[in-house]
Amino acid sequence: MPAFASCGEAIILGLVSGPACIAACGPILVPSLLAEHKGFRPHARYLSVFLAARLLGYMLFAVVAWELGLLASLLPAPRLLLMGVVYVLLAGVLLWYAYSARRSCAQPCADSKLVQITENRNHGVTGAAALGLLTGLNLCPPFVVAGIRAAQMGSMAAALLFFTVFFLGTSIWFVPFVGLGCIVRNQAVITVARMAMVLIALYYISMGIAMLLGKKAYGY
Amino acid sequence: MATDARTLPLARPAPRGIGWSLLLTLPILVWSLLMFFNPGSSKTPIWIISGAITALFMTTLFFMMMRSRSTYRWRRIFFVSLGVLFPIGFIYNIVVMRGTMGIPVEEMIAGRTPFCFMPIPMLILPAAFTRTLVFPGSIASASHGIAAMVGVWLALTLVMGKGWCSYACFFGGIEEGVAAIPARAKIRKLDPRLRYLPWAVLLAMVLLSLALFEPAYCMWLCPFKAVSEYVAARNLLGLVQNVIFILLFAGLVIVLPFLTKKRTQCSWFCPFGAFQSIFNKISIFEVKIDKERCKPCLVCLNACPNLSLSKESVARGETLLSCMKCGACVDVCPRQAIVWHIKGTEIAWKPERARLMFLYAAWAMAIMFGGSIIAQGIATILHFIV
């Protein structure tokens, strides 16, 4: 019965936190999806990989934090450090993604088959996996809330179950992103997506560095 | 063999008669007087003088538009004046109220940050998701309030589309003035892909505003913070923000317009301009190219200050979505193939009438919105002189 109750609590927490989750993941997910093939199937595949990697990130963090006894009591300084590292890595992946989209676009973009931005299917999968994993490790507010609640569970298995169900609750909110597959892909859309990725990467890299500098950047 | 009259080059239309021009200017004169001398309002002598100067200025420019039948150069005088006088009036006001150009965090928490139109696209998603405005300003304040600015913007945008960027924006005038200084562009070859950059800035800023729950553009990328109000830097991060503002202003508003003779901030960066482009689909006024009359000599491509024309768009007989309706291409076309146009009508249907209808709407808006800013700037200058 307590397991059912905690699962119910986790899914409700996930459902109500969903908008905050898509807000936190939006800057990463939207441009990278727009740089993908047109159509529902490529988007569904990308999103599945992204979410699976995000779940893996959740689990990894939960296991490590549980073992270290930090799940609920991660102090501001190490939290800032972790987020700084994640932000810098996210920026790196986004820059790589923007660059590789250009490279794969170079040949077919000249003709009407522009939608075929890449023949290399691994491009999207690798990028989605890397971005999903890093967003899973990103300590966004809903994740912190779930972490605090999961820390009160009796065992690591119960905490992981809580995280998994919480993740499922939030994931429902990501389904509409598949709709981005309807948007026409042409040189304009892909270029805008790539440029946006670079800009967002610049933001993450500057914030990441600021977080790593900590007191020197923030003054407190 | 009969020749279609529309394929023949046309002589420049002769200036309109002074009487007709005055008659056409009369509604604008009345509107100016109503705007700056509305009955029942008590005004100081400085305000009366600045209002009179502004009314005369705006009416004279409109008269010249009517008389010369050209639009761009007269509009540019207004627009550059707006761009130069806005910071003067604005900075004076905030220094009087706050004692500094910097916005301290306390002012933001208290919701006293003046609202400009730039963050409007960044407010939409957070408002939709959380019913919260992510701007540290007041909704109901009469001056610089969010509701007032959004209301004015919406009303004008539905009519003008991206004409806002040529007749109302108080930021674009500085770069248009700088772009007018050199006789020739030093850099002529411009990568057409840079036209996509404002859309990328828009996408990135809208998404980051939702993620960070703050108007990301205002916090990080607005070049005009350098001439309006900057972040009161209390740490390294604040210093970095201000350095970004200054570098963007120097690069996009001063150096690049001087080198390219284009409005580079508007063409390559402004996310609000990209957002505003969408409303060109709604606005009934547009600029079209009569394909039968067009040669094409592509003089218009060089004249367009916003890179809103391409060879492909000219061949299609239309401007790009980013057209700001400034009139530069219309005025410069040697065959008068580029015309003001009202959607739903034939392309050759009385273009001068379409121009007049557009200009009445645009100039009324310019007087109401930009005119009050010009008057404020003049009043500030007079305050220091008198």
Boltz contact constraints between the chains, C-beta under 6 A:
constraints:
  - contact:
      token1: [A, 19]
      token2: [B, 129]
      max_distance: 6.0
  - contact:
      token1: [A, 23]
      token2: [B, 210]
      max_distance: 6.0
  - contact:
      token1: [A, 23]
      token2: [B, 211]
      max_distance: 6.0
  - contact:
      token1: [A, 24]
      token2: [B, 211]
      max_distance: 6.0
  - contact:
      token1: [A, 26]
      token2: [B, 207]
      max_distance: 6.0
  - contact:
      token1: [A, 26]
      token2: [B, 210]
      max_distance: 6.0
  - contact:
      token1: [A, 26]
      token2: [B, 211]
      max_distance: 6.0
  - contact:
      token1: [A, 27]
      token2: [B, 207]
      max_distance: 6.0
  - contact:
      token1: [A, 27]
      token2: [B, 208]
      max_distance: 6.0
  - contact:
      token1: [A, 27]
      token2: [B, 211]
      max_distance: 6.0
  - contact:
      token1: [A, 30]
      token2: [B, 207]
      max_distance: 6.0
  - contact:
      token1: [A, 188]
      token2: [B, 196]
      max_distance: 6.0
  - contact:
      token1: [A, 191]
      token2: [B, 193]
      max_distance: 6.0
  - contact:
      token1: [A, 191]
      token2: [B, 196]
      max_distance: 6.0
  - contact:
      token1: [A, 192]
      token2: [B, 196]
      max_distance: 6.0
  - contact:
      token1: [A, 192]
      token2: [B, 199]
      max_distance: 6.0
  - contact:
      token1: [A, 192]
      token2: [B, 200]
      max_distance: 6.0
  - contact:
      token1: [A, 195]
      token2: [B, 197]
      max_distance: 6.0
  - contact:
      token1: [A, 195]
      token2: [B, 200]
      max_distance: 6.0
  - contact:
      token1: [A, 196]
      token2: [B, 200]
      max_distance: 6.0
  - contact:
      token1: [A, 196]
      token2: [B, 203]
      max_distance: 6.0
  - contact:
      token1: [A, 196]
      token2: [B, 204]
      max_distance: 6.0
  - contact:
      token1: [A, 199]
      token2: [B, 204]
      max_distance: 6.0
  - contact:
      token1: [A, 200]
      token2: [B, 204]
      max_distance: 6.0
  - contact:
      token1: [A, 210]
      token2: [B, 237]
      max_distance: 6.0
  - contact:
      token1: [A, 217]
      token2: [B, 236]
      max_distance: 6.0
  - contact:
      token1: [A, 217]
      token2: [B, 237]
      max_distance: 6.0
  - contact:
      token1: [A, 218]
      token2: [B, 235]
      max_distance: 6.0
  - contact:
      token1: [A, 219]
      token2: [B, 235]
      max_distance: 6.0
